């Protein structure tokens, strides 16, 4: 497998220990990259008008020559500037990532949770060192935890201003992103703060490859539940719970689930049984097919045929408007609740807004992970940055909802009931949204029966 990585490096003209760009070609390639991003993504034209100026300033601040891994870091920083979470930076089979798959790269054997700008140990995959879960990380190999978070934040795309979504992405990728963007160490000297915040204790962890990390994690993690990756469905008395877990096109094809058919079946059953309450859980749903948002519309009480719904903007002034469909006779007439969190993203965030502003739902949870006023999406244009041998995906469209704005467009959809988690709640995977719902007598009675 290592031979495959070497072949990839030779094909791209890159080697791990060399310095690149002494003739200025890398910085020029980055400037060209910024122009291509600006021409491709209509979100930038409408919402980040100073992208070109900021991109030039960033590239000019870079040194003239880069090491191999610095190339990935510099490209990531540039792409992150566009303020669009839908950009794609490489993939697991490109020159920069493949070393994780063939086990020639190592990762930091630590999972973290981010809370109030601080890093906390969530899991440690090294039995030689005991670290209490919830310990606040002070530094890694002499670099402060705050600096580590700042560096990784500059390399992780998110919709402009939505740092809560960026932090969630960093949590999920912390162990390998640290390797690519900060250092390729064989061991990590971690310093943690004691409970009194004055004392410090140190622990040294040995780097492990990605497969070994997954094997160690599997020992402590609960086995994955069987069932649909798209949804699950429960009825308790007069309360129904619909968990929409993913709108992935891959899962949709794999399970042969189509949004239109799924919703028709579910809402007919709700109508037939006289269901009084419906809870739609969109937490952790990172979106996918827009059909799963649009096909819900006919079952919402405020859906009026022909009313403005959404506009898609493309390059060179192209745009297309969409209107609401006709409401179905078995639309939902009961009380509607929607659960969201920072990972409610893309088409799932659009559905959450539909449910709140067209369906009259009460949204419970946390600010969604996509920009309320619109974001890049739809299909992407893919191209390979030649010098870097890295494939980038840039959205071709910007999606914007045509409904009257009821909040700051630069935030994610804001909940009606904001649920605030403490670090202890996060570490024990508490479900405070369901706890809130269980305080409603009718729901508590149905779910306990």
ABEGO torsion letter per residue (X at the ends): XAAAAAAAAAAAGBBAABBBGAAGAAAAAAAAAAAAAAAABAAAAAABAAAAAAAAAAAAABBABBBAAAAAAAAAAAAAAAGBAABBBEBAABAAAAAAAAGABBBBBBBBBBBGGBBBBABBBBAABBBBBGBBBABBGGBBAAAAAAAAAAABBBBBGBAAAAAAAAAAAAAAAAAAAABBBABBBBBBBBAAGABBBBBBBBBBBAAAAAAAAAAABBBBBBEBAABBBBBBEABBBBBBABABAAAAAAAGBBAAAAAAAAAAAAAAAGBABBBBBABGBAEEBAAAAAAAAAABAABBBGBBABBBBBBGGBBBBBBBBBBBAABBABBBBBBBBAABBEAAAAAAAAAAAAAGBBBBEBBBABBAAEBBBEBBBBBBBAAAGBBBBBBABBBBBABBBABBAABBBBBABBBBBBAAAAAAGBBAAAAAAAABAAAAAAAAX
